[in-house]
Amino acid sequence: MALWQCQVLAAILLSLFLVAGAWEAEEGGIWVDSEAYLLEFQDWVGSTSQRGLENLPRLLLDKDEEENMLWDDIFSVYLPSVDPNVTQSEECSAAVEKIRRVYDKLGVLATVLAKGHLWPLQLPDSWGKLPDGLLYGNIHPWGMQEECTALDVDEEVHSLIGRPLFNVTFRGRYCLVTYGRYEENSTSVRDDDREIPNSASVSFDILPPSVRSGMLMAYPNTPAILSYGTCIPNDCTLQHLRRSLNHVLHPLGKDATYLNCHELDEAITLNAGDIAYITVLSILGLLLLSSSVLDIGINYWHKQQLRKGPLRFLLVFSAYTNLQRVFHINLKESPEVVSCLHGMRVLSMVWVVWCHSYNFQAAVTNNLVHFVEMSKDVVDQTVMNGSFCVDTFFFISGLLVAYGSLREHQRAGRVNWIMFYVHRVLRLTPAILLTVAAMATIARFVMGGPASGMVELGYGTYCREHWWVDPLFVGNFVHPACLPQCWYTAVDSQLYLVMPLVLYPLQRWPKKGLIWLGLVTVLSCAIPAIIIGVYHQPADLFLAKPEVTPEEWVDTYSTPWCRASAYLVGVWAGWILFTVKGKTVKLRKWQWALGWVLSTAVALAVIYGVANYNTFDHRDLLPPEVSIIYGGLSRASYAVSLLWIVFACHTGHGGPINSILSHPCWQPLSRLTYCLFLTTIPIQIIYMGVIYTPLYISHINKFIESCGYLFIGGLVAVPLTLMVEVPILNLEKLIFKRPVKPSMSLTVLTMLAKHQVIVKHQGGLILQWPT
């Protein structure tokens, strides 16, 4: 066999002797310093290690199995070229040339290993090689980043007879490489010494429509799917590596579309944005600390009168008081409070986070094809068809807006529509801005794994360039946005914007307002049904099949006119609860039972009724008529089931369901759900940039991960709530006074004074209407 075929295996065997301490070169032992002895070992055990190493180059270089893979071929996809004309760097090419010389002669390699220096083993060992389960979706041979970056080599290489030959000095630099199809007109865009692939350089037209998930790797020419890790000397940059790779790949019609490199203990450089954000956090932290100290001091010295002076504007930031308010549990029941919403909100947030954990980690999963298996069972629709958890929040939002505005109209005689919008902006925008700024600046300092550069260049770039999208609530129309989950706040705010057109008639002319609300609700169900029928597309994004091309899509998922039905059912719920407020609602047993049976059946049918179609490997679309009906009515039907739950729980017919949903333990978590909504997805995104090996996906793994996301998200949500959400709401109450309905005495005095018929009687007033 050829000499190069035994090198890696021989090196591995030598390392085993070194680790076991069974020999030392200078003291003799079992070590025999000769090529013949190493060749004998190689002939004995074969060359499987070498074949494993050559698999990835074979895939990239399109080598047939019969072709011999040369040592130069292997180096060409892992190390920059030794030709300075290719790398355009004398230092880089020289560093690589010295490393390669160690491997070119087995005797030289043996002398290095004989000294107990294992870097010649660790360097190729850290490279990403073709993994097991490639056809099962294990398409991320990232190698071992920490093994690479831990290399700090200062080696004086000698010959077998001890003559000095050359020095090898380098530190390991880990690089992640993604390749795709090469097109002459495509370019790559550099950003901060890293590169983002141009979409023109990635094409999937070679794939048949039935190919899905990890099975894409069954095609050696599949572009922009396989990403692998390599380790290069720190004298080389990613530009040097990219030039070298493209020198080899371009003649094969391929291109190194993305590269990102890491070194150990890389210096953290703060830019102006980082400094500005850290300054803002410091100011907010100082406000929390100083106001808390002041708050505690006022209580200790009994100076409560200070709370009414100018210091009250500082005390709104008191973490001491606000933390108690956030985690306060109110054990008093009130007919004014829809207490079951606390549990409904928290459980829906858990559902949201669990579903998101599948979506955002799919890009770093090593068993993508398992998605096919995970979607086959009916119970899997809890995740596959889990978008209805968002409709829970649309329903709750519509309920609270309607219920609150009707109560305000009853209390004050009018609704201040200007403050209606001001409150919305003050309630949502500051927390969004603080979260967006974190993703645009300091989030990158937390990440350091192989995929961290891709995450930062994706979401970090989006946040820096499109930071304004989410605070302006247009993330469902402007792409890409910074926070992907804020499409919901955009849709919710757009519906909130037009709600006065529904609520004002309901307040002024209740009967006509109900007719108008009914027409709008019917229209909200008809619009998505019409879109689905006209464009012959599936009822939902998650029911898509390969036959439906992206060009045929019309958005029925994140547009307000297609998501309004659940919101408007919530408005109906708010009106019903306002109507029965303070009244005793009696239901017969059959009415109570029928309500629960129907609401449960409807919810289960909506979520699990399309299980046979909503799978990755089922290629049949829903029948057109079923798709139209399901797409138009499913969200409203699901919200109607929620309406019954809320109505039954609030009117004393909830039984054990009400005991669970209305339990006081939900109250603190319910107050944190908005900030949890903002923080949990950034945490999941950051987690992609933290891991060093791809994740294995399963239901139990994702559930455990989701518990971690919720816990860590809660740790972040609490300070976010204390920094902006609660203080801003406190300031709003101080600055903007709620309108007060004129009292009866003031009305009477005004009226009687106008007609001059005030009559005093025993120190009181007698109302005397003029004739």
C-alpha positions in Angstrom: 0.0 0.0 0.0 1.0 3.6 -0.5 2.9 5.3 2.3 0.3 8.1 2.7 -2.4 5.5 3.4 -0.8 4.5 6.7 0.0 7.9 8.2 -3.1 8.7 10.1 -3.5 5.2 11.5 0.1 5.0 12.5 -0.2 8.3 14.3 -3.2 7.2 16.2 -1.5 4.0 17.3 1.6 6.0 18.4 -0.7 8.3 20.4 -2.1 5.3 22.3 1.4 4.2 23.3 2.1 7.8 24.4 -1.0 8.2 26.5 -0.6 4.8 28.2 3.0 5.7 29.1 4.2 2.4 27.8 7.3 3.8 26.3 9.7 6.7 26.0 12.0 7.2 23.0 15.1 8.0 24.9 14.8 5.0 27.3 14.1 2.4 24.6 10.9 0.4 25.5 8.8 -1.2 22.8 9.1 1.7 20.4 11.0 0.9 17.2 11.9 4.1 15.3 11.6 2.7 11.7 9.2 3.0 8.8 9.2 -0.7 8.3 7.8 -1.3 11.8 5.0 1.3 11.2 4.2 -0.3 7.8 3.9 -3.7 9.5 1.3 -2.2 11.9 -0.5 -0.7 9.0 -0.7 -3.9 7.0 -1.9 -5.7 10.1 -4.9 -3.4 10.9 -5.8 -1.9 7.4 -6.5 1.7 6.5 -10.0 2.3 7.7 -9.0 5.5 9.5 -7.6 7.0 6.4 -10.7 6.1 4.4 -12.8 7.8 7.0 -10.7 10.9 6.7 -10.9 11.0 2.9 -14.7 10.7 2.7 -15.3 14.5 3.1 -12.8 15.5 0.4 -14.3 12.8 -1.8 -17.7 14.3 -1.4 -16.5 17.9 -2.1 -14.2 16.9 -4.9 -16.6 14.4 -6.6 -14.1 11.6 -6.5 -15.4 8.2 -7.6 -14.8 5.3 -5.2 -12.4 3.8 -7.7 -10.2 6.9 -7.8 -7.3 7.0 -5.4 -7.6 9.9 -2.9 -4.2 11.6 -2.7 -2.9 13.3 0.4 -2.9 16.5 -1.5 -6.6 16.1 -2.2 -7.3 15.7 1.5 -5.2 18.8 2.5 -6.9 20.9 -0.3 -10.2 21.0 1.5 -8.8 21.5 5.0 -5.8 23.7 4.8 -4.9 26.8 2.7 -2.7 26.3 -0.3 1.1 26.2 0.0 1.2 28.3 -3.2 1.4 32.0 -2.2 0.0 33.0 -5.6 -3.3 31.3 -4.5 -3.5 32.5 -0.9 -1.9 35.9 -1.7 0.0 35.5 1.5 3.6 34.4 2.0 3.2 34.0 5.7 0.1 31.8 5.4 1.6 29.5 2.7 4.8 29.2 4.5 3.0 28.1 7.8 1.0 25.5 5.9 4.0 24.2 4.0 5.8 23.6 7.3 2.8 21.7 8.7 2.5 19.6 5.6 6.2 18.7 5.7 5.6 17.0 9.0 3.1 14.7 7.4 5.0 14.2 4.1 7.7 12.1 5.7 6.6 9.4 8.2 10.0 9.5 9.8 9.6 13.2 10.6 6.1 12.6 12.0 7.5 9.8 14.2 10.2 12.0 15.7 7.5 14.6 16.7 5.3 12.0 18.3 8.2 10.4 20.0 8.7 13.5 22.0 5.1 13.2 23.3 3.9 16.1 21.1 0.4 15.1 19.9 -0.5 18.1 17.7 0.0 16.2 14.5 -2.8 13.9 15.7 -5.0 16.6 17.1 -4.9 18.8 14.0 -6.5 16.3 11.6 -8.6 14.9 14.5 -10.3 18.3 14.9 -11.3 18.4 11.3 -14.9 17.7 10.4 -15.2 14.4 8.6 -18.1 12.7 6.9 -20.3 11.5 9.8 -22.5 8.5 10.4 -26.1 9.0 9.5 -25.6 11.3 6.6 -28.8 10.2 4.9 -30.6 10.7 8.2 -29.8 14.3 8.2 -26.4 14.4 10.0 -25.1 17.0 7.6 -23.0 19.1 10.1 -19.5 17.5 10.4 -18.2 20.4 12.5 -15.2 18.6 13.9 -14.1 19.7 17.3 -13.5 23.4 17.6 -12.0 23.4 21.1 -9.5 20.7 20.1 -8.4 23.0 17.3 -8.3 26.3 19.2 -6.4 24.7 22.1 -3.4 24.0 19.8 -0.4 26.2 20.6 2.5 24.7 18.7 6.1 25.7 18.9 7.9 22.7 17.5 11.5 22.3 16.4 11.5 19.4 14.0 14.5 17.1 13.7 15.3 14.2 11.4 15.6 10.6 12.6 19.2 11.1 13.3 18.6 14.3 15.3 19.5 16.9 12.7 17.4 20.1 13.0 15.2 20.6 10.0 12.7 23.5 10.5 10.4 25.1 13.1 6.6 24.8 13.2 5.0 27.6 15.1 1.3 28.3 15.1 -1.9 28.5 17.1 -5.0 26.7 15.9 -7.7 28.7 14.1 -11.0 26.9 13.7 -13.1 27.7 10.6 -16.6 26.6 9.6 -17.0 26.2 5.8 -20.3 25.9 3.9 -20.2 25.3 0.2 -22.7 25.7 -2.6 -23.0 25.9 -6.4 -20.6 28.2 -8.2 -21.9 30.6 -10.7 -19.8 33.0 -12.6 -21.9 36.1 -11.9 -22.3 35.4 -8.1 -20.5 37.3 -5.5 -20.1 37.1 -1.8 -20.5 40.1 0.5 -17.9 40.6 3.2 -18.8 42.0 6.6 -16.4 42.4 9.5 -13.8 40.1 7.9 -16.4 37.4 7.5 -18.5 36.5 4.5 -22.2 36.1 3.9 -23.2 34.1 0.8 -25.1 35.9 -1.9 -28.4 34.1 -2.5 -27.6 34.0 -6.2 -24.8 31.5 -5.4 -27.2 29.0 -3.9 -29.5 27.0 -6.1 -31.8 24.1 -5.3 -33.1 23.4 -8.8 -31.2 20.2 -9.1 -33.3 18.6 -6.4 -36.5 16.7 -7.2 -39.5 18.1 -5.2 -39.9 15.0 -3.1 -36.5 15.3 -1.5 -36.7 16.6 2.1 -34.6 17.3 5.2 -31.4 15.4 5.6 -32.1 13.2 2.5 -30.8 16.2 0.5 -27.3 14.9 1.3 -28.0 11.8 -0.9 -27.0 14.1 -3.7 -23.2 14.9 -3.7 -23.8 18.2 -5.5 -26.3 19.5 -3.0 -25.3 23.1 -2.4 -25.3 25.1 0.8 -26.3 22.2 2.9 -23.2 20.5 4.1 -21.0 22.6 6.5 -17.8 21.2 7.9 -15.1 22.4 10.2 -11.4 22.7 9.7 -8.4 23.8 11.6 -5.8 26.1 10.0 -2.7 28.0 11.4 -3.4 31.5 12.8 -1.1 33.0 10.2 -3.9 32.3 7.7 -7.2 34.1 7.6 -10.5 33.1 6.2 -9.8 35.0 3.0 -6.7 32.9 2.5 -8.7 29.7 3.1 -11.5 30.9 0.9 -9.2 31.6 -2.0 -7.5 28.2 -1.6 -10.9 26.4 -1.4 -12.3 28.2 -4.4 -9.1 27.5 -6.4 -10.0 23.8 -6.0 -13.8 24.0 -6.0 -14.6 26.4 -8.8 -13.4 24.1 -11.6 -15.9 21.6 -10.1 -18.8 24.1 -10.2 -18.7 24.7 -6.4 -18.0 27.7 -4.2 -17.1 28.3 -0.6 -20.2 30.4 0.1 -19.7 31.0 3.8 -16.7 30.9 6.1 -16.3 31.9 9.7 -13.2 31.5 11.9 -12.5 31.4 15.7 -9.4 31.5 17.8 -9.0 30.9 21.5 -9.3 34.0 23.7 -10.1 36.3 20.8 -10.0 39.9 21.8 -13.4 41.5 22.4 -13.7 44.8 20.6 -16.4 47.1 21.6 -17.9 49.3 18.9 -20.0 52.5 19.4 -23.2 50.5 19.5 -21.9 48.2 22.2 -20.8 51.1 24.3 -24.1 52.9 23.9 -26.1 49.9 24.9 -23.9 49.1 27.9 -24.3 52.8 28.9 -28.1 52.6 28.7 -28.1 49.4 30.8 -25.9 51.1 33.3 -28.1 54.1 33.6 -31.2 51.9 34.0 -29.4 49.8 36.6 -28.4 52.9 38.4 -32.0 54.1 38.4 -33.2 50.8 39.8 -30.5 50.8 42.5 -30.9 54.4 43.6 -34.7 54.4 43.6 -34.7 51.1 45.6 -32.4 52.6 48.2 -34.6 55.7 48.4 -37.7 53.6 48.6 -36.3 51.5 51.5 -35.0 54.6 53.2 -38.5 56.3 53.1 -40.0 53.2 54.7 -37.3 53.0 57.3 -37.4 56.7 58.3 -41.2 56.9 57.9 -41.1 59.8 55.5 -44.0 58.8 53.4 -44.8 62.4 52.5 -41.7 62.3 50.2 -43.6 59.9 47.9 -45.9 62.8 46.9 -43.1 65.2 45.9 -40.8 65.3 42.9 -39.2 62.1 44.1 -42.2 60.1 43.0 -40.9 60.3 39.4 -37.7 58.4 40.6 -39.6 56.0 42.8 -41.4 54.5 39.8 -38.1 52.7 39.1 -37.8 51.1 42.5 -37.0 47.5 42.0 -37.8 47.0 45.7 -41.5 47.9 45.2 -41.9 46.8 41.6 -40.5 43.3 42.3 -43.2 42.9 45.0 -45.9 44.0 42.6 -44.7 41.6 39.9 -44.6 38.6 42.2 -47.6 39.6 44.3 -50.3 37.0 44.5 -53.8 38.3 45.1 -56.0 35.7 46.9 -59.1 37.9 46.7 -61.6 37.0 44.0 -63.2 39.8 42.1 -66.0 39.8 39.5 -64.0 42.5 37.7 -61.0 40.2 37.1 -61.1 37.3 34.6 -58.7 35.2 36.7 -58.6 32.1 34.4 -56.7 34.2 31.8 -53.6 33.9 34.0 -53.3 30.2 33.6 -54.3 30.3 30.0 -51.7 32.8 29.2 -48.8 31.0 30.9 -49.7 27.5 29.5 -49.9 29.0 26.0 -46.5 30.6 26.4 -45.1 27.2 27.4 -46.7 25.8 24.2 -45.2 28.6 22.1 -41.7 28.1 23.5 -41.9 24.3 23.0 -43.0 24.7 19.4 -40.3 27.3 18.7 -37.6 25.0 20.0 -38.2 22.7 17.0 -38.1 25.5 14.5 -35.0 27.4 15.6 -32.8 24.4 16.3 -33.6 22.6 13.0 -30.6 24.3 11.4 -28.2 22.7 13.9 -29.8 19.3 14.2 -28.0 16.0 13.2 -31.2 13.9 12.6 -33.3 16.1 10.4 -35.0 13.1 8.7 -36.3 12.2 12.2 -38.7 15.1 11.6 -40.5 12.8 9.2 -41.0 10.2 11.9 -41.9 12.8 14.5 -44.7 14.1 12.4 -46.5 10.8 11.8 -48.4 10.3 15.0 -51.6 12.2 15.8 -50.2 13.4 19.1 -47.3 15.0 17.1 -49.8 17.6 15.8 -49.4 19.3 19.2 -46.2 20.6 17.7 -46.8 20.3 13.9 -50.1 22.2 14.1 -49.1 24.2 17.2 -49.6 27.6 15.5 -52.9 27.8 17.3 -51.1 28.6 20.5 -50.6 32.1 19.0 -54.4 32.3 18.4 -54.8 32.0 22.1 -53.0 35.3 22.6 -55.0 36.9 19.8 -58.1 35.8 21.6 -56.9 37.1 25.0 -55.9 40.4 23.4 -59.3 40.9 21.8 -61.0 40.0 25.0 -59.1 42.4 27.1 -59.3 45.3 24.7 -63.1 44.9 24.4 -63.7 44.3 28.1 -61.4 47.1 29.2 -62.8 49.7 26.8 -66.4 48.8 27.6 -65.6 49.2 31.3 -63.9 52.5 30.7 -66.8 53.8 28.8 -69.2 52.8 31.6 -66.9 54.3 34.2 -66.0 57.6 32.6 -68.7 58.0 29.9 -66.1 58.0 27.2 -62.9 56.4 26.0 -59.9 58.6 25.4 -58.9 57.1 22.1 -55.6 59.1 22.0 -54.5 57.5 25.2 -55.8 54.2 23.8 -52.9 54.3 21.3 -50.4 56.0 23.6 -50.8 53.3 26.2 -50.2 50.7 23.6 -46.9 52.2 22.4 -45.7 52.9 25.9 -46.6 49.3 26.9 -44.8 47.5 24.1 -42.1 49.6 22.5 -39.5 50.1 25.2 -39.1 46.4 25.9 -38.8 45.6 22.2 -36.2 48.3 21.7 -34.1 47.0 24.6 -34.3 43.4 23.3 -33.5 44.4 19.7 -30.5 46.5 20.9 -29.2 43.5 22.8 -29.3 41.3 19.7 -27.7 44.0 17.6 -24.8 44.5 20.1 -23.7 42.4 23.0 -25.4 39.1 22.1 -22.4 38.2 20.0 -20.1 38.2 23.0 -22.1 35.2 24.5 -21.7 33.0 21.4 -18.5 31.2 20.4 -19.5 27.9 18.8 -19.1 26.8 15.2 -22.4 28.3 14.1 -22.0 31.5 16.1 -20.7 33.5 13.1 -23.6 32.4 11.0 -26.1 33.3 13.7 -24.5 36.7 14.4 -24.2 37.5 10.7 -27.8 36.6 10.3 -29.8 37.9 13.3 -27.1 40.4 14.4 -27.0 42.0 10.9 -30.8 42.0 10.7 -31.0 43.8 14.1 -28.4 46.4 13.2 -29.9 47.2 9.8 -33.6 46.7 10.5 -33.8 47.6 14.2 -36.7 49.9 13.4 -39.0 47.2 12.0 -40.2 45.6 15.3 -40.8 48.8 17.3 -42.9 50.2 14.4 -44.9 46.9 14.4 -44.4 46.2 10.7 -42.4 42.9 11.1 -45.1 40.9 9.3 -44.6 43.0 6.1 -41.0 44.1 6.2 -38.4 41.3 6.0 -36.0 40.5 7.4 -36.9 41.7 10.9 -34.7 41.5 14.0 -37.0 39.5 16.3 -38.8 36.9 14.2 -41.5 36.4 16.9 -42.5 40.1 16.7 -44.6 39.4 13.6 -47.2 38.7 16.3 -46.9 42.1 18.0 -47.1 43.6 14.5 -50.4 41.8 13.6 -51.8 42.4 17.1 -51.0 46.1 16.9 -52.4 46.5 13.5 -55.7 44.9 14.7 -55.5 47.1 17.8 -55.2 50.1 15.5 -58.5 49.5 13.8 -60.4 48.2 16.9 -62.1 51.6 17.6 -64.0 51.1 14.4 -65.5 48.0 16.0 -65.6 49.2 19.7 -67.0 52.7 19.3 -70.3 51.5 17.7 -70.5 48.8 20.3 -70.3 51.4 23.0 -72.6 54.0 21.5 -75.2 51.8 19.8 -75.0 48.3 21.3 -77.5 46.6 19.0 -76.2 48.1 15.8 -72.7 47.6 17.1 -73.3 43.8 17.6 -74.6 43.5 14.1 -71.5 45.3 12.8 -69.2 43.1 14.9 -71.0 40.0 13.5 -70.4 41.2 9.9 -66.7 41.9 10.6 -66.3 38.5 12.2 -67.8 36.7 9.2 -65.6 38.7 6.9 -62.5 37.8 8.9 -63.3 34.1 8.3 -64.2 34.6 4.6 -61.0 36.4 3.6 -58.5 33.5 4.2 -61.0 31.0 2.8 -61.3 33.1 -0.4 -57.5 33.4 -0.7 -57.1 29.7 -0.3 -59.8 29.0 -2.8 -58.6 31.5 -5.5 -54.9 30.6 -5.3 -55.4 26.8 -4.7 -52.9 26.8 -1.9 -53.0 24.8 1.4 -54.9 25.9 4.3 -51.9 26.7 6.4 -48.1 27.2 6.1 -47.5 24.0 7.9 -49.6 22.0 5.5 -47.5 22.9 2.5 -46.3 20.1 0.2 -43.6 20.1 -2.5 -46.2 20.6 -5.2 -46.8 24.1 -4.0 -43.9 26.3 -5.1 -42.9 29.4 -3.1 -44.1 31.6 -6.0 -47.6 30.4 -5.5 -47.8 31.4 -1.8 -50.2 34.1 -0.6 -49.6 34.8 3.0 -52.5 33.6 5.2 -50.4 33.3 8.3 -49.0 36.6 9.3 -51.4 39.1 7.8 -53.9 40.9 10.0 -56.9 40.2 7.7 -56.2 36.5 7.9 -55.5 36.3 11.6 -58.3 38.7 12.8 -60.9 35.9 13.4 -59.5 34.8 16.7 -59.0 38.4 17.8 -62.7 39.2 17.0 -63.9 36.1 18.8 -62.0 37.5 21.8 -63.9 40.8 21.3 -67.2 38.8 21.5 -65.9 37.2 24.7 -65.1 40.6 26.2 -68.6 41.9 25.3 -70.2 38.8 26.8 -68.2 39.0 30.1 -69.0 42.7 30.3 -72.7 42.0 29.8 -72.9 39.3 32.5 -70.7 41.3 35.0 -72.3 41.3 38.4 -75.0 38.9 37.4 -75.6 35.3 38.3 -75.5 33.0 35.3 -77.3 29.7 35.9 -76.9 26.8 33.5 -78.6 23.5 33.6 -76.4 20.4 33.8 -77.1 19.4 30.2 -76.1 22.9 29.0 -73.0 22.9 31.1 -72.0 19.4 29.8 -72.8 20.2 26.2 -70.7 23.3 26.3 -67.7 21.5 27.6 -68.1 18.6 25.2 -68.5 20.8 22.2 -65.6 23.1 23.0 -63.3 20.2 23.7 -64.3 18.4 20.5 -63.9 21.6 18.4 -60.4 22.3 19.8 -59.2 18.7 19.3 -60.6 18.6 15.8 -58.9 21.8 14.8 -55.5 20.7 16.1 -55.5 17.0 15.4 -58.1 16.6 12.7 -55.7 17.1 9.8 -53.0 14.7 11.1 -53.2 12.6 8.0 -52.2 15.5 5.8 -49.9 17.5 8.1 -46.9 15.3 7.9 -43.6 15.7 6.2 -43.8 12.5 4.2 -47.5 12.6 3.2 -47.5 14.2 -0.2 -51.3 14.6 -0.6 -52.8 18.0 -0.2 -56.0 18.6 1.7 -58.9 18.3 -0.7 -59.7 21.9 -2.0 -63.1 22.1 -0.3 -61.7 20.9 3.0 -58.8 23.3 2.7 -61.1 26.2 2.1 -63.3 25.3 5.1 -60.5 24.5 7.4 -58.4 27.6 6.4 -61.4 29.9 6.9 -62.9 28.6 10.1 -60.2 26.8 12.0 -58.8 29.7 13.9 -62.2 31.2 14.7 -63.5 27.8 15.8 -60.5 27.3 18.1 -61.1 30.7 19.6 -64.8 29.8 20.2 -63.7 26.9 22.2 -61.6 29.3 24.3 -64.6 31.6 24.6 -66.6 28.8 26.3 -63.7 28.0 28.7 -63.4 31.6 29.8 -67.2 32.1 30.0 -67.6 28.9 32.0 -64.7 29.6 34.4 -65.7 33.2 35.0 -69.4 32.4 35.7 -68.7 29.6 38.1 -69.2 26.6 35.7 -65.5 25.8 35.2 -65.1 23.1 37.8 -61.6 21.7 38.1 -60.6 23.5 34.9 -61.2 26.8 36.6 -59.4 25.6 39.7 -56.3 25.0 37.6 -56.5 28.1 35.3 -57.5 30.5 38.0 -55.0 29.3 40.6 -53.1 32.2 42.2 -49.7 30.6 41.4 -50.1 31.7 37.7 -50.3 35.4 38.5 -46.6 36.3 38.7 -45.7 34.3 35.6 -48.6 35.8 33.8 -47.2 39.3 34.4 -43.9 38.2 32.9 -45.3 36.6 29.7 -44.7 39.6 27.5 -41.1 39.9 28.4 -40.8 36.1 28.2 -42.2 36.3 24.7 -39.5 38.8 23.8 -36.6 36.9 25.4 -37.1 33.2 24.9 -36.5 33.2 21.1 -33.3 35.3 21.3 -32.1 32.8 23.9 -32.9 29.9 21.5 -31.1 31.8 18.7 -28.1 32.5 20.9 -28.1 28.8 21.9 -27.4 27.9 18.3 -24.3 29.9 18.5 -23.2 28.4 21.8 -23.3 24.7 21.1 -20.1 23.0 19.8 -21.8 19.9 18.4 -25.1 19.5 16.5 -28.2 18.7 18.5 -30.2 15.5 18.5 -33.9 16.2 18.2 -36.6 14.3 20.0 -39.8 15.3 21.9 -38.3 14.7 25.3 -35.1 16.5 24.4 -37.0 19.5 23.2 -39.2 19.5 26.3 -36.2 19.6 28.5 -34.6 22.3 26.4 -37.8 24.3 26.6 -37.8 24.2 30.4 -34.3 25.7 30.2 -35.4 28.4 27.8 -38.3 29.3 30.0 -36.1 29.4 33.1 -33.3 31.4 31.6 -35.9 33.6 29.7 -37.5 34.2 33.1 -34.2 35.3 34.6 -33.8 37.8 31.7 -37.5 38.8 31.7 -37.5 39.9 35.3 -34.9 42.6 35.0 -36.3 43.6 31.6 -39.7 44.0 33.3 -38.2 46.0 36.1 -36.1 48.2 33.9 -38.7 49.4 31.4 -42.1 47.7 31.4 -43.3 48.5 35.0 -41.6 51.9 35.4 -43.0 53.1 32.1 -46.5 52.1 33.1 -46.0 53.8 36.5 -44.9 57.0 34.8 -47.9 56.8 32.5 -50.2 56.8 35.5 -48.4 59.8 37.0 -48.3 61.9 33.9 -51.6 61.0 32.3 -54.7 61.1 34.5 -57.6 58.8 33.6 -60.8 60.7 32.7 -63.4 60.7 35.4 -67.1 60.6 34.8 -68.7 63.7 36.3 -70.4 62.9 39.6 -74.2 63.3 40.0 -73.8 66.3 42.5 -71.6 68.2 40.0 -74.0 67.5 37.2 -76.9 68.7 39.3 -75.2 71.8 40.5 -74.3 72.8 36.9 -77.8 72.2 35.6 -79.6 74.0 38.5 -77.2 76.9 38.4 -77.9 77.3 34.7 -81.7 77.5 35.4 -81.3 79.3 38.7 -83.6 77.0 40.6 -81.3 75.9 43.5 -83.3 75.5 46.7 -81.6 75.1 50.1 -83.3 72.9 52.6 -81.9 71.8 55.9 -78.4 72.3 54.7 -78.9 70.2 51.6 -80.0 70.6 48.0 -83.4 69.8 46.7 -83.6 69.0 43.0 -86.4 71.1 41.5 -86.8 70.8 37.7 -88.2 74.0 36.0 -91.7 73.7 34.6 
